[in-house]
Amino acid sequence: MSNDFRQQALDYHAQPKPGKISVTITKSAETSKDLALAYSPGVAEPVREIAADPETAYRYTAKGNMVAVITNGTAILGLGNLGPLASKPVMEGKALLFKRFAGLDAIDIEVNHRTTQDFINTVANIADTFGGINLEDIKAPECFEIEQALIERCNIPVFHDDQHGTAIVTAAGMLNALEIQGKSLEQARIVCMGAGAAAIACMELLIKCGAQREHIYMLDSKGVIHTRREDLNEYKSLFANNTDKRTLDDVIEGADIFVGVSGPDLLPPESLKLMADNPIIFACSNPDPEIKPELALQARDDVIMATGRSDYPNQVNNVLCFPFIFRGALDVRANAINDEMKIAAVEAIRELAKEPVPESVLKAAGVEALSFGRDYIIPKPLDPRLCERVATAVAKAAVESGAARIEMPENYAPSSGD
């Protein structure tokens, strides 16, 4: 990062007012009568209604349009465990994205705690305030336990975006890349470098979309995850192969897909050359991918390449899904975000990439043309159609799968933000 950009980033966060979010009021508060309605004595009336029927909180309060963005700061972006307070700029940024792209009010909450159970209890005890909870930047394997416990204890959607948002966008792009390369997910051999929250969620969702578990080779910092290792937690053990292969080169030979959610420059061009014809590379380590696209294209001219960066084609960016998943879920008062809703989001995102791209999106992306193919397998983050397509698909899936508490409104038109 250049010194100029670093200073621009600091100035952006500091000026003209510190931070990226604020609270606004939605009702008139100009007269004595306004104040009497807003607070005492008028506020007693909705209090009585909610006490008699908790569902009316969605009618009389901001609950139904409010998301909590919650972290403990143990896995901040690519920076690691820097603590809750240091994570606040990231969580405020997430709140900004919820508002900008889906019109959802969001508030960041950074939790200090001694044990995992302390964190779970804290979040569960405040959950009724919100319509949904977005967990963020929580390290593995604790993140798995935390999310599952909160799903069981809360009656609102709980979604760890580092896991599922990454997985949804990865699956959408991957299915399109396979289609372009003339391959099927069911037959594809997959190498996954990384065994943390994002890696495990990506592979689990690809399996739900048709990938075969026995065709997946996962690597952590010690090499291939195999059945004779005795240092695996319960989540890594799900991907332990009964194999004699031990190194990246052992497993990547003849592979169709490489998914990297690990660290920079960990896929040498020589290893890429060992892959099958028409390979697919998702090198998603940020800010520096497992292999730079220019090196990958020098090594193989038949590769489809995706990264997590905006300055290369095919950006795997969670903002393609998480605001809209929550938009759809909250609009039908879903009590969870289930597999049916995630797969509906995958399909909505991948299908949008096959449609003509509006001029406004081309202008925002700084390109003259985009069409479905090697350099355009997933939509651009600023595509205004994403909210309607993804939120509608998610809301419909919530209703059809039984996760919704109300039916989709007639002529449903999800808010696309401010």
CORBEL-V794316 format. One record per residue. N is the residue number from 1. RES is the residue in one small letter. SS is DSSP state (helix for helix, strand for strand, loop for the rest). PHI is phi in radians with two decimals (999 if undefined). NEAR is the number of other C-alpha atoms within 12 Angstrom. Layout:
n->(N	N)
res->(RES	RES)
ss->(SS	SS)
phi->(PHI	PHI)
near->(NEAR	NEAR)
This chain:
n->(1	2	3	4	5	6	7	8	9	10	11	12	13	14	15	16	17	18	19	20	21	22	23	24	25	26	27	28	29	30	31	32	33	34	35	36	37	38	39	40	41	42	43	44	45	46	47	48	49	50	51	52	53	54	55	56	57	58	59	60	61	62	63	64	65	66	67	68	69	70	71	72	73	74	75	76	77	78	79	80	81	82	83	84	85	86	87	88	89	90	91	92	93	94	95	96	97	98	99	100	101	102	103	104	105	106	107	108	109	110	111	112	113	114	115	116	117	118	119	120	121	122	123	124	125	126	127	128	129	130	131	132	133	134	135	136	137	138	139	140	141	142	143	144	145	146	147	148	149	150	151	152	153	154	155	156	157	158	159	160	161	162	163	164	165	166	167	168	169	170	171	172	173	174	175	176	177	178	179	180	181	182	183	184	185	186	187	188	189	190	191	192	193	194	195	196	197	198	199	200	201	202	203	204	205	206	207	208	209	210	211	212	213	214	215	216	217	218	219	220	221	222	223	224	225	226	227	228	229	230	231	232	233	234	235	236	237	238	239	240	241	242	243	244	245	246	247	248	249	250	251	252	253	254	255	256	257	258	259	260	261	262	263	264	265	266	267	268	269	270	271	272	273	274	275	276	277	278	279	280	281	282	283	284	285	286	287	288	289	290	291	292	293	294	295	296	297	298	299	300	301	302	303	304	305	306	307	308	309	310	311	312	313	314	315	316	317	318	319	320	321	322	323	324	325	326	327	328	329	330	331	332	333	334	335	336	337	338	339	340	341	342	343	344	345	346	347	348	349	350	351	352	353	354	355	356	357	358	359	360	361	362	363	364	365	366	367	368	369	370	371	372	373	374	375	376	377	378	379	380	381	382	383	384	385	386	387	388	389	390	391	392	393	394	395	396	397	398	399	400	401	402	403	404	405	406	407	408	409	410	411	412	413	414	415	416	417	418)
res->(m	s	n	d	f	r	q	q	a	l	d	y	h	a	q	p	k	p	g	k	i	s	v	t	i	t	k	s	a	e	t	s	k	d	l	a	l	a	y	s	p	g	v	a	e	p	v	r	e	i	a	a	d	p	e	t	a	y	r	y	t	a	k	g	n	m	v	a	v	i	t	n	g	t	a	i	l	g	l	g	n	l	g	p	l	a	s	k	p	v	m	e	g	k	a	l	l	f	k	r	f	a	g	l	d	a	i	d	i	e	v	n	h	r	t	t	q	d	f	i	n	t	v	a	n	i	a	d	t	f	g	g	i	n	l	e	d	i	k	a	p	e	c	f	e	i	e	q	a	l	i	e	r	c	n	i	p	v	f	h	d	d	q	h	g	t	a	i	v	t	a	a	g	m	l	n	a	l	e	i	q	g	k	s	l	e	q	a	r	i	v	c	m	g	a	g	a	a	a	i	a	c	m	e	l	l	i	k	c	g	a	q	r	e	h	i	y	m	l	d	s	k	g	v	i	h	t	r	r	e	d	l	n	e	y	k	s	l	f	a	n	n	t	d	k	r	t	l	d	d	v	i	e	g	a	d	i	f	v	g	v	s	g	p	d	l	l	p	p	e	s	l	k	l	m	a	d	n	p	i	i	f	a	c	s	n	p	d	p	e	i	k	p	e	l	a	l	q	a	r	d	d	v	i	m	a	t	g	r	s	d	y	p	n	q	v	n	n	v	l	c	f	p	f	i	f	r	g	a	l	d	v	r	a	n	a	i	n	d	e	m	k	i	a	a	v	e	a	i	r	e	l	a	k	e	p	v	p	e	s	v	l	k	a	a	g	v	e	a	l	s	f	g	r	d	y	i	i	p	k	p	l	d	p	r	l	c	e	r	v	a	t	a	v	a	k	a	a	v	e	s	g	a	a	r	i	e	m	p	e	n	y	a	p	s	s	g	d)
ss->(loop	loop	helix	helix	helix	helix	helix	helix	helix	helix	helix	helix	helix	helix	loop	loop	loop	loop	loop	loop	loop	loop	loop	loop	loop	loop	loop	loop	loop	loop	loop	helix	helix	helix	helix	helix	helix	helix	loop	loop	loop	loop	helix	helix	helix	helix	helix	helix	helix	helix	helix	helix	loop	helix	helix	helix	helix	helix	helix	helix	loop	loop	helix	helix	helix	strand	strand	strand	strand	strand	strand	loop	loop	loop	loop	strand	loop	loop	loop	strand	loop	loop	loop	loop	helix	helix	helix	helix	helix	helix	helix	helix	helix	helix	helix	helix	helix	helix	helix	helix	helix	helix	loop	loop	strand	strand	strand	strand	strand	strand	loop	loop	loop	loop	loop	helix	helix	helix	helix	helix	helix	helix	helix	helix	helix	helix	helix	helix	helix	loop	loop	strand	strand	strand	strand	loop	loop	loop	loop	loop	loop	helix	helix	helix	helix	helix	helix	helix	helix	helix	helix	helix	helix	loop	loop	loop	strand	strand	strand	strand	helix	helix	helix	helix	helix	helix	helix	helix	helix	helix	helix	helix	helix	helix	helix	helix	helix	helix	helix	helix	helix	loop	loop	loop	loop	loop	loop	loop	loop	strand	strand	strand	strand	loop	loop	loop	helix	helix	helix	helix	helix	helix	helix	helix	helix	helix	helix	helix	loop	loop	loop	loop	helix	helix	helix	strand	strand	strand	strand	strand	loop	loop	strand	strand	loop	strand	loop	loop	loop	loop	loop	loop	loop	helix	helix	helix	helix	loop	loop	loop	strand	loop	loop	loop	loop	loop	loop	helix	helix	helix	helix	helix	loop	loop	loop	loop	strand	strand	strand	strand	loop	loop	loop	loop	loop	loop	loop	loop	helix	helix	helix	helix	loop	loop	loop	loop	loop	loop	loop	strand	strand	strand	strand	loop	loop	loop	loop	loop	loop	loop	loop	loop	helix	helix	helix	helix	helix	helix	helix	loop	loop	loop	loop	strand	strand	strand	strand	loop	loop	loop	loop	loop	loop	loop	strand	loop	loop	helix	helix	helix	loop	helix	helix	helix	helix	helix	helix	helix	helix	helix	helix	loop	loop	loop	loop	loop	loop	loop	helix	helix	helix	helix	helix	helix	helix	helix	helix	helix	helix	helix	helix	helix	loop	loop	loop	loop	loop	loop	helix	helix	helix	helix	helix	helix	helix	loop	loop	loop	loop	loop	loop	loop	strand	loop	loop	strand	loop	loop	loop	loop	loop	loop	loop	loop	helix	helix	helix	helix	helix	helix	helix	helix	helix	helix	helix	helix	helix	helix	helix	helix	helix	loop	loop	loop	loop	loop	loop	loop	loop	loop	loop	loop	loop	loop	loop	loop	loop	loop)
phi->(999	-1.24	-1.08	-1.09	-1.16	-1.01	-1.18	-1.06	-1.13	-1.14	-1.13	-1.00	-1.35	-1.67	-2.08	-1.41	-2.46	-1.01	1.55	-2.10	-2.36	-2.64	-1.85	-2.07	-1.68	-1.98	-2.21	-1.11	-2.47	-1.82	-2.19	-1.08	-1.15	-0.97	-1.16	-1.16	-1.34	-1.23	-2.24	-1.43	-1.70	-1.09	-1.09	-1.10	-1.18	-1.14	-1.02	-1.09	-1.09	-1.21	-1.09	-1.36	-2.58	-0.97	-1.10	-1.25	-1.02	-1.20	-1.53	-1.85	-2.30	-1.45	-0.85	-1.23	-2.14	-2.09	-2.05	-1.66	-1.80	-2.13	-2.58	-2.05	1.25	-1.56	-2.62	-1.41	0.76	-1.74	-1.73	1.60	-1.53	-1.94	1.64	-1.06	-1.11	-1.14	-1.42	-1.01	-1.03	-1.19	-1.18	-1.09	-1.09	-1.10	-1.08	-1.02	-1.17	-1.01	-1.24	-1.12	-1.74	-2.36	1.14	-1.64	-1.32	-2.46	-2.23	-1.55	-2.35	-1.89	-1.93	-1.53	-2.72	-1.65	-2.22	-1.01	-1.14	-1.02	-1.08	-1.02	-1.11	-1.04	-1.18	-1.07	-1.29	-1.91	-1.07	-1.11	-1.13	-2.04	-1.53	-2.83	-2.20	-1.80	-1.45	-2.61	0.93	-2.00	-1.27	-1.50	-1.55	-1.02	-1.04	-1.16	-1.11	-1.08	-1.08	-1.09	-1.11	-1.25	-1.04	-1.24	-1.64	-1.84	-1.80	-2.30	-1.09	-2.11	-2.49	-1.55	-1.15	-1.03	-1.42	-1.45	-1.10	-1.04	-1.13	-1.13	-1.18	-1.07	-1.11	-1.07	-1.15	-1.14	-1.09	-1.22	-1.09	-1.08	-1.07	-1.13	-1.43	1.28	-2.17	-2.01	-1.13	-1.09	-1.70	-1.22	-1.65	-2.10	-1.94	-2.02	-1.67	2.13	-2.43	-1.60	-1.05	-1.14	-1.06	-1.13	-1.14	-1.04	-1.19	-1.12	-1.23	-1.08	-1.11	-1.12	-1.52	2.30	-1.15	-1.68	-0.98	-1.24	-1.61	-1.81	-2.01	-1.86	-2.12	-2.01	-1.13	-1.76	1.94	-1.11	-1.48	-2.33	-1.24	-1.66	-1.40	-1.94	-1.98	-1.69	-1.38	-1.12	-1.41	-1.14	-1.04	-1.10	-2.02	-1.39	-1.57	-1.46	-2.53	-1.60	-1.25	-2.23	-2.08	-1.00	-1.10	-1.07	-1.58	-1.46	-1.10	1.40	-1.29	-1.63	-2.34	-2.13	-2.02	-1.94	-2.36	-2.34	-2.85	-1.27	1.02	-1.69	-1.95	-1.20	-0.96	-1.11	-1.27	-1.02	-1.12	-1.40	-1.26	-1.15	-1.02	0.92	-1.34	-2.18	-2.09	-1.93	-1.79	-1.79	-1.08	-2.11	-1.46	-1.92	-1.27	-1.07	-2.60	-1.25	-0.95	-1.13	-1.22	-1.09	-1.27	-1.20	-1.34	-2.48	-1.57	-1.86	-1.57	-1.75	-2.13	-2.29	-2.41	-1.62	-1.75	-1.43	-1.62	-2.20	-1.08	1.06	-1.39	-1.49	-2.22	-1.06	-1.17	-1.16	-2.33	-1.08	-1.11	-1.43	-1.10	-1.17	-0.99	-1.14	-1.13	-1.23	-1.19	-1.99	0.91	-1.12	-1.66	-2.88	-1.97	-1.71	-1.08	-1.07	-1.22	-1.14	-1.19	-1.07	-1.15	-0.96	-1.15	-1.13	-1.18	-1.20	-1.23	-1.08	-1.15	-1.59	-1.67	-0.99	-1.69	-1.09	-1.03	-1.10	-1.26	-1.04	-1.12	-1.13	-1.43	1.26	-2.27	-1.54	-2.70	-2.49	-2.59	-0.93	2.99	-0.97	-1.76	-2.65	-1.87	-2.45	-1.09	-1.39	-1.01	-1.57	-1.25	-1.20	-1.37	-1.05	-1.07	-1.08	-1.19	-1.28	-1.07	-1.13	-1.10	-1.19	-1.07	-1.10	-1.14	-1.11	-1.13	-1.19	-1.60	1.54	-1.46	-1.50	-1.74	-2.35	-1.32	-1.09	-1.05	-1.09	0.93	-0.97	-2.40	-1.09	-1.11	-1.79	1.70	-1.60)
near->(10	8	9	10	11	12	14	14	17	18	16	17	20	15	13	10	12	15	23	29	26	17	15	11	11	11	14	14	15	12	11	14	14	17	16	17	19	24	17	15	16	16	18	16	19	24	22	16	18	19	14	12	14	19	22	20	26	26	17	22	24	24	31	35	36	38	45	40	45	45	49	40	35	31	29	29	32	26	19	18	20	23	23	28	22	25	33	32	31	36	38	32	26	39	39	30	34	41	33	26	37	43	30	40	40	41	37	37	34	32	33	25	19	12	15	27	21	18	31	34	22	27	37	30	17	25	30	29	26	38	41	49	49	43	47	47	42	42	33	32	27	28	38	33	23	35	40	24	24	35	28	17	23	31	30	39	46	45	47	42	42	40	38	44	40	46	44	48	51	55	45	46	51	50	39	37	39	35	25	24	27	21	24	23	32	21	20	36	35	43	50	47	46	38	41	36	36	42	44	41	39	45	47	34	37	40	29	23	28	22	30	23	30	23	30	42	49	49	40	34	21	18	27	35	37	29	22	16	21	13	17	24	20	17	26	33	25	24	38	33	26	21	21	17	23	25	24	34	27	22	35	38	25	25	32	41	48	52	51	46	48	35	28	23	24	31	40	24	25	19	30	45	30	25	34	27	24	30	42	51	52	51	45	45	35	28	25	26	36	36	38	35	36	19	24	33	24	18	23	25	19	25	34	40	48	46	42	42	26	25	19	27	34	41	39	44	38	41	40	48	55	52	48	49	59	60	49	53	53	49	43	41	39	38	38	42	46	32	28	28	43	48	38	39	50	47	34	40	48	36	27	34	37	25	21	19	28	23	17	19	24	22	16	18	25	17	20	14	19	28	24	26	27	32	30	36	40	47	48	43	35	31	31	31	34	43	42	34	36	47	44	39	39	47	46	38	34	39	31	21	24	23	31	30	25	23	24	28	19	12	9	20	23	36	31	29	26	14)
